[in-house]
């Protein structure tokens, strides 16, 4: 792989010059990235949430700033740009620690293949984000191989020396008029040649060419040997549509999502561009929300509280018809007295020096409405903890409504949840 540039959310790039506080990109790479942004700005509104272009005075010139997506962008020339979460403004945590945190957060995403990774087996100090993604896929395929590749029946048409299945008369006349010893037949064959296995082999071959990790390359080679003479996929779209979703194919569901990610470039983004080989990116607000929800469920499992994420129970208005669905991130309900506690996660860095700590007025309106509709004991906004905020117990009161503002340390969320639980 080519040159790797690692930045955090809200860090910025400048073109071909050394400027304090900025990451320098070669002119060619900077222009490719600029083209990527401009191309997607007209095709995908979410591109504005990924990267922005501005101009700075003082001889700095054009600046490209990473926003609230994290992951990896790879250029066709091999240049790789990693965007990691912005945990704090100080260098309190190494890139290795942040990458491990990112992997843990990705594992908590709902309905994705990313849960399968075993972080203890990954040397993130020596891997960029793309190699970590490859590692996730490799671990998933090893699991499938250990359980045994699934077989399926598929129709076969060919010349045989004995009658099998049914005779295909038109082909028999065309092919075997001078070969009476042959019969052209059609029958069902039970084999591993099913679309899921073909897609996996294609993905393994693709990643074998892309990886720069010796460990990943060796394991990809080992896995390829397990697929033997099996053909690779010649039509990704057709095979993806043909993939089964029955109980027999349950082991393949995560792997198929990975194949879609790598072969079709379908991750959380639809970004594209002639200079971009792939862009595997995740919105931080979704990662933060899923991470906290997963740990909440683990903490309260077996307790007197039930936990529901993204509950869709109420609408803000009922008449003349239900309108404006309410979806609090987390709803805790006591099985003893049915008291309700609501939590909403917000990926935003608050500050003691900002007006209202930087809390959005719309978020406060939202929490006030949640409390009224649910009759909740309390409603709580959860933000990532940083050094910019010293007061970690902020509360706002009006009438019988209390909106709490609390903070969780992303490197020790479990401890934060225990503290929150003690307040119930």
N, C-alpha and C positions, 0 to 999 in steps of 0.2 A: 504494500500500500504506500501511497505518497505521503506528503506532509500532513500532519494532524495539528489542527488549531483547537484549543480547548478554551471555552469561555463560560461564564455564568449568565443566567438571565439578567437582562438589562445592561450587560457589558456591550461595548461597541468596538467596531472595526474601523480602521482608517486605511487609506490606499497608499502603499509603498512609501511610508515615512514613519519615523519613530516619534511618537507623541506619548508623553506620560499619561497613564491611565487608560490607554487604548491598546488594542491588539492590532498589530500590523499585518495586512495581507498583501501579497504581491499584486501588482496591477491587474494581471490576467485573472486571478482568482476573484479579486474584488469586483471586476466588471461582470464576471460570470454570476456571482451572487446577486449583483444589482439587477442583471437581466432576469434572473430567477424570480426576484421580488416583483419586478414590473410586469412580467408575464402573468404571474398568479394574481396580481392586484386586479387585473381585468377579468379573471376567470374564477376567482375564489375569494370571497370576503374574508375568510379565515386567514388568508395570507397576511393581512394587515396585523393580525395578532401574533404572527410568527417573527417577522423582521420588519423594521421600518428604515426609511432613508431620510436623512436630513442633512443640513449644511451647518457647519460651525465656523465662527469667525476666528481670527487670530492665526490664519494660515493653515488651519486644520483641514478645511474643505469638506468633502462629502463624508458622511458617517453612516454606517449601517449598524443598527442596534438590535440585539436579540430581545425578544419580548417574553411572552409567557408560555412558550413551547420548549420542551426539552427533548433531547435525543440526538440524532446524527443526520447530517446532510453530507452526501458524498458526491463530488464532482466526477465527471467522466474522465478527467485527467488523473484521478487517483487522490486528489486532495480531499481531506475529510475535516468537517467542522463538527465538533461536539459542543452541545449546549447543555450545561448541567444546572441543577436547581440553585437558586440564590438563597442560601440559608441565612447568611448574615453579611454585614458589610465588612467585617474583619476577616482575616485569613485564619479563623479558628479551626477550620477543618480542611484536611488535605483533599485533593481530587479523588484519591482512593476512597476515603471515607464517604464522600459525597456520591461516588459511583455505587458503592455498596448500598447506600440509602436509596438511591434511584432504583436499583434492582429490587429492593424490598418493596418499594412503592408500586412498581410495575406488577409485581406478583399479586398484589391485592386488587388489581383491576377486575371488574366483573366481565364475564363472557369473553375472555380473551385467552390465548394460549400461554400467557406469560407467568402463570402461577407455578409452572413445572420446574423452574430453575432452583437449583440447590446452591445458595450463595456461598456456603462453606467450601465448595469445591472450585470456586472461581478465584483466580489471582487477578483481581481487578487492577492491581498496580501495574500489571503488564498488558492489560487489555483496554482497547478503546471501546466505546459504547457499542459500535457495530459488532465487534468480536464477541461482546457479551450477549448480544442478540443471537449470534450464531451458536454460542454455547447453549443457550436456552433451547434452540431447535435440536441441536445434537443430543442433549439430555432426553428430550421428548422422544426422539426416534430410537434411542437406545432402549427406552422403556417398551416401545412397540415391538422391537426386534426380540427382546427377552421374552415377551409374551407370545411371540410367534406371528408372522405376517398372515393377515387374513386372506383367505381364498374365496373365490366366487365363481359361479358358472357364467361363461360367456360363449356366444355363438362362434363356431369355427367352420369355415368352408375351405376344403382342400381335397387334393387327390389322395386316396388311400388304396392300399392293396386289398382291403377287405371292406365289405359293406358295414358302415357304422352310422347310426342315426337314420337320416333319410337321404335318398338319392336326389341330386339336383339335375334333372333331365337336360335342361338347356345347356348347362356347363359340361355335362357328360358327353353330349353330342359334339359340342364345340372342341373339347380338349382331348377326348379319348376315343375318337372314331377309329384311330389306328393303334390304340393301346387297350386291347380288350382285357389286359390284366389289371387295369386301374379302374377305380370308381370314384366319381366326384361327389362328395357327400357333405352334408351339413349336420353338425351335432353340437351339443353343449359340452364344454370342457371345464373341469373344475381345476382352477389354478390361481396363482398369486397375481396373474396379469389383470388386475382390477385398477380403476382410475386412481384410487388413493395411493397405491404403491407406485404407479407411474409418476405421479406428481411428486412424491417424496424423492424418487430417484433423480428427477429433473432438478429439484431444489438442492439435493446433495451435490450434484455435478456443478451447478451454478455457484454454490458457496465454496466448493473446493477451489475454483478459479479465483474467487474474491478474497478469501481469508489470507491474512498475513501472520496468523498465529500458528506456530508449529504444533501445538497441542490440538487446536481445532482441525488443522489439516490432517493430522494423523488419525484422529477419530472419524473424520469425514471419509477418509480412505477405507477405514475398517468397516464403516457402515455401508459404503458402496459395494464392498465385497459380499455383503449379506443379500444384496439385491441381484447378484449374479447376472444371468442372461436376460433378466426382465427388461423390457423396452422402456425407454423414457417417454414422457408425454410429448406428443407432437402437436397437440391443440389444448393449451391450458384452459381456455374458457369452456370447451366442450367437456373436458374431464372434470373440471370443478363443478359443473352443473350435474354431471353424472354421479358424483359422490353420494353415497347413501348416508342416511341419517337414522338408520335403525339401530336396535340394540347391539347387533353384531359389529357395527362400525363405531361404537361409542369410543373405543380406544383411539380412534383416528381424528376425533373432532378438533382437538387442540393443534395437532400436526397440520391439519388442512388449513386452519387459520394462519399458521406460520407460512405454509406454502403460498397462500394468497398474498401475504405480506411481502415475501421475497420475490416471487415470480411475477406478481401483478402490481407490486408497489402499493398495496392497499393496507395502510396502517390506520392511524387516526387522521391522516391527512389525504388530500387529493391533489397535493402540489405536484407540479411537473415542470419540465423545461428541457431544452435540448442539451444544456450543459450539466444537468443533474442526472446522476446514475440512480440514486434512490434517496428518499427522505423519510426516515422512520422517526416520527415525532409524536409527542404526547402533550396535551394541554395540562399545565401544572395544577390548575384548579380541580381537574378530574382526578389526577393522581392523589392529590392531598385529600380530597373527599373520600375516595375509595380506601385509602390507607387508614384514615382515622375510623371509618365505618367498620372495616375489617377487625381492627384492634378493639373497638367497642364491643363487637359481637363476641370476640374471644373472652374479653374481661367479664361480661355479664352472663356468659353461658352457664346455665345451671343455677342462676340466682333468681331472686323474686321479680326481676325485671325482664320483660321481653324487649327485644330491640328490632326495630324495622327501619330499613334505609329507603329513602325516597318514597315514603308512603303517599298514596294518592287517594286519600279518604274524603277530603273536603274540597269544595270550591269556594272562592271568596263570595260569590253571589249565587243564590238559588233560584231567583225569580227574574224574569219570566222563564228562564232556563238556566241550567248550571253553567257558569262562566268563570274563567280564570282559576284553573286548577292550582291547588296549593301542594307543594312537594317539599316538606321539610327534609333536610338531609338525614336526620336521625330522630326517631320517636321512641322514647323509653316509657314503658307503661308498667306500673306495679301490678302484680298478680294478686296482691293482698287487698289494696284499697282502690285500685284503678287510677291512681294519681298519674299524671302525665308530665314528662319533662322533654323539651324539644332542644335540639342542637343543630346549628347550621355552620358548616365550615367555610371559611373565606381565605383564599390564598392571596394575602396582601400583607405587606410589612407595615405595621402601625408604628407610630413615633410619638414620644412625649411632646415634641416640639410642634407637631401638626395640629391644626384646628380640629377639635373633637377626636384627637389622636389619629386622624385620617380615616375614621369610620364613615362609611357612606350613609347619607341620609336615607336613601332608598332601602338599604339593608335594615335600618332601624324601623322604618315603616313596615317592612316585611315581617320582622320579628314581632312587632306590636300586633299585626293582623293574625299571626300564628297563635299568639297567646289568647286573643279574643275568641277565635274560632274553636280552638282545642280546649279552652279553659285550663290551660297548663299551669302547673305550680310555678314553673319558671321557664324562660327561654334563654338560650345561651349562644352567643356567637363565638366560634373557635378560630383563632388565628395562629400562625406559626410564631414561636417565641424567638425574638432576636434581642440584641443588646440595645436596640433603639427605644425599647419600652421598659421602664423600671417597675411601674405599677402593674402587677399581674392579676389584680382583682378589681376590675372596673365594673360599676353597676349604674344603671339608669332606672329611675322610678317615676311612674305617673299613674295616678288612680290606684288600681290594684294590680298593675302590671310592673314586673321587674324584668329588665333585660340585662343579662350578665354578659360581660366580655371576658373571656379567658384565653389562655395561651398554652400551646403544647410544644414541648421540645421535640423536634422531629427525630433526634437521636435517642430519645427516651420517652416515646409517646405513652408507653404503658404506665410509667410513673405519673404522668399528667392525668391519665384516665382514672387512676386510683384516687387522685386528689379530687377530681370532679365527682367521682362516686361518693366520696365522703360528704359532699355538699347536698346530696339528695335527701 
